[in-house]
């Protein structure tokens, strides 16, 4: 009977670890997405350099939250993919040209929709 315990415990442990990592990732999204979306919308509406800089900062904050949420996951795939997504977001946050393109609400929608989804895709596959 004890020979079957590890086999039945391991998948459950992995599922719990993945669930915990996904919950931490969800909290990181919840904490970082709204401020980033607000900053992007404001930057698209005003076009002011200060508003664009704030949007860049908020994307960097989201990257840091994702990195922190996934760094201690037990699944090395989640750790690696979380790092990849965070690195990609950080790179985009440092790229002023990404935010210089924010001129209209449609530009904001593209950044907050398909572009952001693509940047986050490495880590979101674990929690869908």
C-alpha positions in Angstrom: 0.0 0.0 0.0 2.8 2.4 0.8 4.3 1.7 -2.7 1.3 3.5 -4.3 1.3 6.5 -2.0 4.0 8.5 -3.8 2.5 7.9 -7.2 -0.9 9.2 -6.0 0.6 12.0 -4.0 2.9 13.4 -6.6 0.2 14.5 -9.1 -1.9 16.0 -6.3 1.2 17.9 -5.0 2.0 19.1 -8.5 -1.6 20.2 -9.0 -1.6 22.1 -5.6 1.8 23.7 -6.4 0.5 24.8 -9.8 -2.7 26.1 -8.3 -0.7 28.1 -5.7 1.5 29.5 -8.4 -1.5 30.4 -10.5 -3.2 32.1 -7.6 0.0 34.1 -7.0 0.0 35.0 -10.6 -3.6 36.0 -10.5 -2.9 38.3 -7.6 0.0 39.9 -9.5 -2.3 40.5 -12.5 -5.0 41.9 -10.2 -2.5 44.2 -8.5 -0.8 45.4 -11.7 -3.2 45.3 -14.6 -5.6 48.1 -13.6 -2.9 50.7 -12.9 -1.2 49.8 -16.1 -4.4 49.9 -18.1 -5.3 53.3 -16.6 -1.9 54.7 -17.4 -2.0 53.4 -21.0 -5.5 54.9 -21.5 -4.3 58.2 -20.0 -1.2 58.3 -22.2 -3.2 57.5 -25.3 -5.6 60.3 -24.5 -3.1 63.0 -23.6 0.0 62.1 -25.5 2.0 63.8 -22.8 5.5 62.4 -22.2 4.9 62.2 -18.5 1.8 60.1 -19.0 3.8 57.8 -21.4 6.5 57.5 -18.8 3.9 56.5 -16.2 2.6 53.8 -18.5 6.1 52.5 -18.9 6.6 52.4 -15.2 3.3 50.6 -14.6 4.3 47.9 -17.2 7.6 47.6 -15.3 5.7 47.2 -12.1 3.6 44.5 -13.6 6.7 42.7 -14.8 8.2 42.8 -11.3 4.9 41.4 -9.8 4.9 38.5 -12.3 8.5 37.7 -11.7 7.9 37.7 -7.9 4.7 35.6 -8.2 6.4 32.9 -10.3 10.0 32.9 -8.9 9.2 30.5 -6.0 7.0 28.1 -7.8 7.9 24.4 -7.4 7.4 23.8 -11.1 10.6 24.8 -13.0 8.5 25.4 -16.1 6.4 28.1 -14.3 9.5 29.7 -13.0 11.2 29.8 -16.4 8.1 30.9 -18.2 7.3 33.6 -15.5 10.9 34.9 -15.9 10.5 34.9 -19.7 7.2 36.8 -19.6 8.6 39.3 -17.0 11.8 39.8 -19.0 9.7 40.5 -22.1 7.4 42.9 -20.2 10.5 44.7 -18.7 12.1 45.0 -22.2 8.9 46.5 -23.6 8.6 48.8 -20.5 12.1 50.1 -21.3 11.2 50.7 -25.0 9.9 54.2 -25.4 8.8 53.5 -28.9 6.1 51.2 -27.6 4.6 54.0 -25.7 5.2 56.7 -28.3 2.8 54.9 -30.5 -0.1 55.5 -28.0 -2.1 58.2 -29.7 -5.7 57.0 -29.8 -8.0 54.8 -27.8 -7.6 52.2 -30.5 -3.8 52.2 -29.9 -4.5 51.6 -26.2 -6.8 48.7 -27.0 -4.2 47.1 -29.2 -1.5 47.4 -26.5 -3.8 46.2 -23.7 -5.3 43.4 -25.9 -3.4 41.4 -28.4 0.1 42.8 -27.7 -0.1 42.3 -23.9 -1.6 38.8 -24.4 1.3 37.9 -26.6 3.9 39.2 -24.1 2.2 37.2 -21.2 1.7 34.0 -23.2 4.7 32.1 -21.9 3.2 32.1 -18.3 -0.5 32.1 -19.0 -0.4 28.7 -20.6 0.1 27.2 -17.1 -3.0 28.7 -15.6 -5.7 28.5 -18.3 
